[in-house]
Amino acid sequence: MNWIFLILAGIFEMVGVLLINKLNQARNWQALASMIAAFGLSFLFLSIAMKTLPMGTAYAVWTGIGASGGAILGMIFYKEPKSILRITCIALVLGSAVGLKLVS
């Protein structure tokens, strides 16, 4: 169950990163409140997951999901470059997070 909380934490981290960009485009209280809520939920789910998961593994998986997801969402929604090198680097980040899970 804690892995589900960790994945949810990573998803809310991705949403929070997406909302940072939205806040930079439209400086209003709704964008700010949405961003704070997304990051708040991310930290809440991360803290729940870390009750039983090792800190290093949980943090690495959480940041891996957030960083990779943020890069992928940037490619999808903001027309960031989709080069094979970028996609390979994203795969390496995700592979490293999976590797930590396998050796934990």
N, C-alpha and C positions, 0 to 999 in steps of 0.2 A: 504494500500500500504506500510506503514511503517513497518508492520510485515513482509512483503516480504523482505524488505531491511535488517531487523534484521536477518532473516533466512539466507540470502545471506552472511551477515557479519559472522555469525556462521560457515557457510560452508567454507568461506575463512580462518577463524581461524583454522579449522580442516586441511585444505590444508597446511597452514603455519606450523603447528606442524609437519605434515608429512615431509615437506621440511626441517625442522630443522634436522631431522634424515638423510635425503638425504645429506645435507650439511656436516654432521659429517662423512659420508661415503666417499663422493667425494668432497674434498675441491677445488672447482673451481668457477669461476665467474658466470657461468650459474646457478648453484645451489643457490648461494648467491642472485643473481638478482631475481630468481624465488621466493625465500623465502621473500625477501623484498616486491616484488609485491603482493604476497598473503596477507601478513600482512597489507600492505598499503590499499588494497581493503577492507580488513576486517574493518579497522578503518574508512575508508570512508563511507561504508555502515552503520556502527554503528552510526556514527555522523549524517547521514541523518535520520536514524530511531529515534534518540533521540531528533529530533526537535519537535516531538509530543508525543512520548512515555515517561513515567516516567523513570528517570535515573536508579533507583534501579531495576525496572523490566527489562529494556532493558539490563543492565549490567549482571543481573543474567541469563537471557535467553541466551545472547551471550556467557558467560563463560560456561554455562551448555551445550550448543551445542558443543562448542570447546573442553571441557574436556571429555564429553561423546564420541563425535566423534573421538577424538584422541585415547581414550582407545579402541574403537571398531576397528579403523583402525590398531592399534598396534596388536590386536588379529588376524586380517585378513592378514595383510601384513608381520608382524614381528614375528608371532608365539608366541605372548605373551599368558600367561595362560588364559583359558576360563572357569574358575571355576564359579559355580553357585553364589558364594558370590560376585565375581567381577561383574557379570551381574546384580545381585540384586542391588548393589551399583550404577551402571550406571542407572538403572531404577529409583532409588530414586532421583538421580540428575535431570533426565529428568522430573520426576513427580513433583519435587519442582518447576522447571521452569514453568511447565504448571499450577501449583497451583498459582504461583504469577500472571500469566496472568488472571486466573479466578477471583481473588480477587481484581484486579486493575480496 
